[in-house]
Each structure stands twice: as C-alpha cells, then as structure tokens.
Amino acid sequence: MIENRIIIYSFSQIASKIAITLREKKYNVLIVEDDEDLAQEAKKSGFETKTLSLMEDENIIELGLDKDHIKAFFCLGNNKNTNLFITLSVRNLNKDIKIISLSSTKEDNKTLLLAGANKTINPYEIGALRIFRSLHKPIIQDILDNILFSSSNIEIAEFTIQKDSIFNGIYLEDLKKIHKKNIIILGIQDKELSDKFIFFSTGINHKIDAGDTIVMLGFDHDLQDFKKLISKII
C-alpha cells in the first residue's frame, strides 16, 4: 500500500506548484489529467500520472478514493464548472475524504463548499495576502514561506489520538512535561466540538481524548520521534 497518498486533478500551473510542494513534504502524489499534453508534462516532472477524465463516476472509482491511505483530493482544474462537477461527484462517492478545490471568486467558494469541498483555494486572494505581508510583515512572510513552500525541514504536523494511546486522557500542558524536544504545541481540534480549533496560546488546558487532533510545529526528525511516542499504547 502507498502511504501518504494525495490525488491531484489537473496539472495546471497552480496544480503543478502545489504538487511539487507536496512532493517535497514527502507526500506520494498522483496526478490525474485528461489533457494529453499536460499529462506528459506531469510525467516529465517525475509524477505518477493517469490520463483520465473524471467526468464519469467509474473513472473516479478507479482511483480508489475509498482507501484509508488517501489523505486528500485536490480539484485544481482551470474550468470552474468542471471543478464543481468533480467536487460534487467525489463527495457523493466518499463522504469522509478531504477535498480541496480551486476557486476564483467568493461566490465560487460558497458553491464549492456546498458541493462538498472542505477547503477552497483562491489564488487571487492568496496573492493579495502575500503582497500585503511582504510589504508590512516581511519576517512573518519569510517564516511562512520557509515552512510551507521550501525544502526546509521545519514542518507543521497533525496527530490524531487513538483510544489506546498514552496521550488519551491527559491535558495539553502535560505534553510539555512528557516530550522535552524542540516542538511547539499550536493547539488541538476537539472531535466533540466539530471543527473548532483551540489554540494552545489561549491558556485553556484542554483535556485530550481519543479522536482529538493535536497540531505541532517543529523539525521533521523531532516530529517523527513524537509520532512514535504518541503511538505507544497504555
């Protein structure tokens, strides 16, 4: 089984940049493209590629989106109607998979979210925010670029607590006592509070339960050590 699998529909300019970033972050990326020329570009760039139209459900099913090792599906085509149709189809076939879809307007954002996307990417909004940060907050922009868009070994990682984990039932503050390495606790997403994210900096010493997701920042090797620790059973 291929671990950390991410499927990206399209090899558009934006899709190719996202694919390269994800590959640098050690994800296994599959490009699905119905344009022969773009599919060849993806292959030349070293990506596993399927030349396939996703306008038919049977082709989407062929991708094996029901498998647990599929971490996310990115719908990044240039045609907003195609993106909408594929987002809707993927969501109908898999209620749990994370879907990130490309949009160009706020109205598209709303439509794609209603169709089943978990998140939308609007390159125009992202571009404006990056310009603002580079002018007014250059240090913050540099840090974000190093974490998200470079080959830096600083990572943001999430860890879901299993029922038999040694972390089930302890409090956020206890994490600092248990793990002394150079890792920053950003916060926790409580499964019982739906999508609400509780930042560690709020000072809320939240109780960790099975199913909760902890988000950490640190060097890759330290996060890997933490992953081993979090997997230890009671």
One Martini backbone bead per residue (centre of mass of N, CA, C, O) as a GRO file, in nm:
protein
  234
    1MET     BB    1   0.097   0.036   0.021
    2ILE     BB    2   0.046   0.378  -0.028
    3GLU     BB    3   0.158   0.634   0.144
    4ASN     BB    4   0.056   0.949   0.153
    5ARG     BB    5  -0.186   1.001  -0.046
    6ILE     BB    6  -0.226   1.227  -0.331
    7ILE     BB    7  -0.483   1.370  -0.531
    8ILE     BB    8  -0.456   1.539  -0.854
    9TYR     BB    9  -0.648   1.747  -1.041
   10SER     BB   10  -0.440   1.841  -1.259
   11PHE     BB   11  -0.163   2.044  -1.446
   12SER     BB   12  -0.159   2.316  -1.374
   13GLN     BB   13   0.014   2.571  -1.257
   14ILE     BB   14  -0.092   2.542  -0.969
   15ALA     BB   15  -0.082   2.232  -0.943
   16SER     BB   16   0.225   2.197  -0.986
   17LYS     BB   17   0.315   2.356  -0.732
   18ILE     BB   18   0.166   2.183  -0.525
   19ALA     BB   19   0.293   1.911  -0.602
   20ILE     BB   20   0.586   1.987  -0.537
   21THR     BB   21   0.542   2.059  -0.239
   22LEU     BB   22   0.429   1.781  -0.151
   23ARG     BB   23   0.677   1.618  -0.234
   24GLU     BB   24   0.874   1.767  -0.038
   25LYS     BB   25   0.672   1.657   0.206
   26LYS     BB   26   0.643   1.332   0.134
   27TYR     BB   27   0.429   1.293  -0.069
   28ASN     BB   28   0.214   1.090  -0.263
   29VAL     BB   29   0.167   1.174  -0.604
   30LEU     BB   30  -0.130   1.196  -0.807
   31ILE     BB   31  -0.195   1.256  -1.144
   32VAL     BB   32  -0.495   1.386  -1.301
   33GLU     BB   33  -0.529   1.392  -1.667
   34ASP     BB   34  -0.706   1.473  -1.981
   35ASP     BB   35  -0.452   1.607  -2.094
   36GLU     BB   36  -0.193   1.498  -2.276
   37ASP     BB   37   0.018   1.726  -2.242
   38LEU     BB   38  -0.003   1.755  -1.929
   39ALA     BB   39   0.060   1.460  -1.867
   40GLN     BB   40   0.348   1.472  -1.983
   41GLU     BB   41   0.452   1.688  -1.793
   42ALA     BB   42   0.414   1.525  -1.534
   43LYS     BB   43   0.604   1.294  -1.612
   44LYS     BB   44   0.860   1.474  -1.658
   45SER     BB   45   0.836   1.565  -1.340
   46GLY     BB   46   0.790   1.265  -1.187
   47PHE     BB   47   0.490   1.182  -1.200
   48GLU     BB   48   0.232   1.012  -1.130
   49THR     BB   49   0.007   0.918  -1.407
   50LYS     BB   50  -0.332   0.985  -1.522
   51THR     BB   51  -0.523   0.945  -1.816
   52LEU     BB   52  -0.824   1.108  -1.710
   53SER     BB   53  -1.162   1.128  -1.678
   54LEU     BB   54  -1.393   1.278  -1.417
   55MET     BB   55  -1.697   1.266  -1.559
   56GLU     BB   56  -1.687   0.970  -1.446
   57ASP     BB   57  -1.745   0.759  -1.189
   58GLU     BB   58  -1.567   0.511  -1.270
   59ASN     BB   59  -1.299   0.679  -1.271
   60ILE     BB   60  -1.304   0.757  -0.973
   61ILE     BB   61  -1.315   0.470  -0.857
   62GLU     BB   62  -1.035   0.382  -0.980
   63LEU     BB   63  -0.866   0.554  -0.758
   64GLY     BB   64  -0.942   0.468  -0.457
   65LEU     BB   65  -1.092   0.677  -0.240
   66ASP     BB   66  -1.164   0.455  -0.002
   67LYS     BB   67  -0.889   0.469   0.105
   68ASP     BB   68  -0.703   0.545   0.393
   69HIS     BB   69  -0.427   0.655   0.241
   70ILE     BB   70  -0.603   0.886   0.145
   71LYS     BB   71  -0.567   1.223   0.231
   72ALA     BB   72  -0.638   1.371  -0.058
   73PHE     BB   73  -0.833   1.597  -0.279
   74PHE     BB   74  -0.744   1.779  -0.569
   75CYS     BB   75  -0.927   2.049  -0.741
   76LEU     BB   76  -0.736   2.220  -1.024
   77GLY     BB   77  -0.890   2.331  -1.246
   78ASN     BB   78  -0.976   2.586  -1.491
   79ASN     BB   79  -1.273   2.481  -1.471
   80LYS     BB   80  -1.538   2.551  -1.269
   81ASN     BB   81  -1.746   2.337  -1.361
   82THR     BB   82  -1.563   2.092  -1.335
   83ASN     BB   83  -1.490   2.126  -1.039
   84LEU     BB   84  -1.778   2.103  -0.935
   85PHE     BB   85  -1.848   1.821  -1.045
   86ILE     BB   86  -1.611   1.665  -0.910
   87THR     BB   87  -1.664   1.743  -0.619
   88LEU     BB   88  -1.948   1.620  -0.607
   89SER     BB   89  -1.870   1.328  -0.691
   90VAL     BB   90  -1.663   1.266  -0.469
   91ARG     BB   91  -1.853   1.318  -0.229
   92ASN     BB   92  -2.066   1.099  -0.307
   93LEU     BB   93  -1.841   0.860  -0.288
   94ASN     BB   94  -1.704   1.034  -0.035
   95LYS     BB   95  -1.768   1.155   0.293
   96ASP     BB   96  -1.447   1.184   0.420
   97ILE     BB   97  -1.282   1.317   0.226
   98LYS     BB   98  -1.048   1.548   0.143
   99ILE     BB   99  -1.137   1.863  -0.017
  100ILE     BB  100  -0.962   2.065  -0.263
  101SER     BB  101  -1.061   2.368  -0.426
  102LEU     BB  102  -1.077   2.570  -0.703
  103SER     BB  103  -1.104   2.928  -0.709
  104SER     BB  104  -1.210   3.288  -0.805
  105THR     BB  105  -1.452   3.338  -0.604
  106LYS     BB  106  -1.673   3.377  -0.349
  107GLU     BB  107  -1.900   3.225  -0.491
  108ASP     BB  108  -1.734   2.970  -0.549
  109ASN     BB  109  -1.676   2.897  -0.263
  110LYS     BB  110  -1.968   2.838  -0.178
  111THR     BB  111  -2.033   2.623  -0.394
  112LEU     BB  112  -1.803   2.418  -0.322
  113LEU     BB  113  -1.887   2.376  -0.025
  114LEU     BB  114  -2.171   2.267  -0.096
  115ALA     BB  115  -2.048   2.026  -0.277
  116GLY     BB  116  -1.789   1.928  -0.050
  117ALA     BB  117  -1.574   2.108   0.024
  118ASN     BB  118  -1.341   2.187   0.274
  119LYS     BB  119  -1.165   2.359   0.072
  120THR     BB  120  -1.035   2.665  -0.070
  121ILE     BB  121  -0.861   2.806  -0.360
  122ASN     BB  122  -0.753   3.154  -0.397
  123PRO     BB  123  -0.508   3.306  -0.576
  124TYR     BB  124  -0.592   3.606  -0.540
  125GLU     BB  125  -0.602   3.616  -0.231
  126ILE     BB  126  -0.319   3.505  -0.177
  127GLY     BB  127  -0.164   3.721  -0.335
  128ALA     BB  128  -0.255   3.967  -0.166
  129LEU     BB  129  -0.150   3.865   0.109
  130ARG     BB  130   0.150   3.840   0.030
  131ILE     BB  131   0.194   4.136  -0.041
  132PHE     BB  132   0.123   4.253   0.233
  133ARG     BB  133   0.333   4.097   0.399
  134SER     BB  134   0.592   4.187   0.241
  135LEU     BB  135   0.545   4.494   0.326
  136HIS     BB  136   0.451   4.466   0.654
  137LYS     BB  137   0.546   4.131   0.711
  138PRO     BB  138   0.833   3.990   0.627
  139ILE     BB  139   0.897   3.783   0.850
  140ILE     BB  140   0.638   3.618   0.836
  141GLN     BB  141   0.662   3.545   0.536
  142ASP     BB  142   0.932   3.394   0.558
  143ILE     BB  143   0.838   3.174   0.751
  144LEU     BB  144   0.605   3.062   0.578
  145ASP     BB  145   0.778   2.988   0.333
  146ASN     BB  146   0.968   2.787   0.482
  147ILE     BB  147   0.740   2.591   0.573
  148LEU     BB  148   0.555   2.563   0.294
  149PHE     BB  149   0.775   2.647   0.022
  150SER     BB  150   1.013   2.457   0.112
  151SER     BB  151   1.294   2.241   0.209
  152SER     BB  152   1.239   2.261   0.485
  153ASN     BB  153   1.243   2.082   0.812
  154ILE     BB  154   0.997   2.243   0.876
  155GLU     BB  155   0.688   2.152   1.042
  156ILE     BB  156   0.340   2.074   1.012
  157ALA     BB  157   0.157   1.865   1.239
  158GLU     BB  158  -0.076   1.589   1.274
  159PHE     BB  159  -0.239   1.417   1.562
  160THR     BB  160  -0.424   1.134   1.626
  161ILE     BB  161  -0.597   1.004   1.889
  162GLN     BB  162  -0.599   0.706   2.035
  163LYS     BB  163  -0.746   0.504   2.263
  164ASP     BB  164  -0.445   0.354   2.343
  165SER     BB  165  -0.306   0.605   2.411
  166ILE     BB  166  -0.103   0.784   2.635
  167PHE     BB  167  -0.278   1.063   2.568
  168ASN     BB  168  -0.533   0.955   2.679
  169GLY     BB  169  -0.650   1.195   2.929
  170ILE     BB  170  -0.476   1.428   2.904
  171TYR     BB  171  -0.308   1.737   2.902
  172LEU     BB  172  -0.160   1.981   2.728
  173GLU     BB  173   0.055   2.057   2.946
  174ASP     BB  174   0.177   1.759   2.956
  175LEU     BB  175   0.342   1.759   2.692
  176LYS     BB  176   0.592   1.917   2.799
  177LYS     BB  177   0.674   1.691   3.003
  178ILE     BB  178   0.695   1.443   2.806
  179HIS     BB  179   0.814   1.646   2.575
  180LYS     BB  180   1.143   1.805   2.534
  181LYS     BB  181   1.153   1.890   2.262
  182ASN     BB  182   1.159   2.102   1.965
  183ILE     BB  183   0.828   2.166   2.023
  184ILE     BB  184   0.526   2.317   1.912
  185ILE     BB  185   0.217   2.395   2.045
  186LEU     BB  186  -0.072   2.501   1.880
  187GLY     BB  187  -0.308   2.267   1.916
  188ILE     BB  188  -0.667   2.167   1.914
  189GLN     BB  189  -0.904   1.926   1.790
  190ASP     BB  190  -1.227   1.871   1.884
  191LYS     BB  191  -1.453   1.626   1.813
  192GLU     BB  192  -1.696   1.750   1.995
  193LEU     BB  193  -1.644   2.052   1.839
  194SER     BB  194  -1.569   1.975   1.570
  195ASP     BB  195  -1.384   2.239   1.398
  196LYS     BB  196  -1.267   2.343   1.649
  197PHE     BB  197  -0.985   2.548   1.733
  198ILE     BB  198  -0.743   2.524   1.998
  199PHE     BB  199  -0.529   2.735   2.122
  200PHE     BB  200  -0.263   2.720   2.336
  201SER     BB  201  -0.240   3.041   2.390
  202THR     BB  202  -0.515   3.069   2.560
  203GLY     BB  203  -0.476   2.867   2.828
  204ILE     BB  204  -0.624   2.609   2.768
  205ASN     BB  205  -0.641   2.304   2.951
  206HIS     BB  206  -0.695   2.058   2.755
  207LYS     BB  207  -0.853   1.763   2.714
  208ILE     BB  208  -0.748   1.455   2.592
  209ASP     BB  209  -0.900   1.263   2.335
  210ALA     BB  210  -1.019   1.038   2.150
  211GLY     BB  211  -0.994   1.193   1.818
  212ASP     BB  212  -0.811   1.401   1.861
  213THR     BB  213  -0.616   1.688   1.729
  214ILE     BB  214  -0.277   1.756   1.707
  215VAL     BB  215  -0.076   2.055   1.665
  216MET     BB  216   0.259   2.086   1.528
  217LEU     BB  217   0.591   2.238   1.562
  218GLY     BB  218   0.887   2.130   1.370
  219PHE     BB  219   1.115   1.914   1.325
  220ASP     BB  220   1.101   1.631   1.157
  221HIS     BB  221   1.253   1.440   1.361
  222ASP     BB  222   1.082   1.525   1.609
  223LEU     BB  223   0.804   1.444   1.494
  224GLN     BB  224   0.873   1.145   1.458
  225ASP     BB  225   0.921   1.090   1.758
  226PHE     BB  226   0.636   1.176   1.847
  227LYS     BB  227   0.484   0.964   1.683
  228LYS     BB  228   0.594   0.722   1.842
  229LEU     BB  229   0.491   0.812   2.119
  230ILE     BB  230   0.180   0.838   2.043
  231SER     BB  231   0.167   0.517   1.968
  232LYS     BB  232   0.173   0.438   2.239
  233ILE     BB  233   0.057   0.218   2.471
  234ILE     BB  234  -0.099   0.150   2.782
   0.00000   0.00000   0.00000
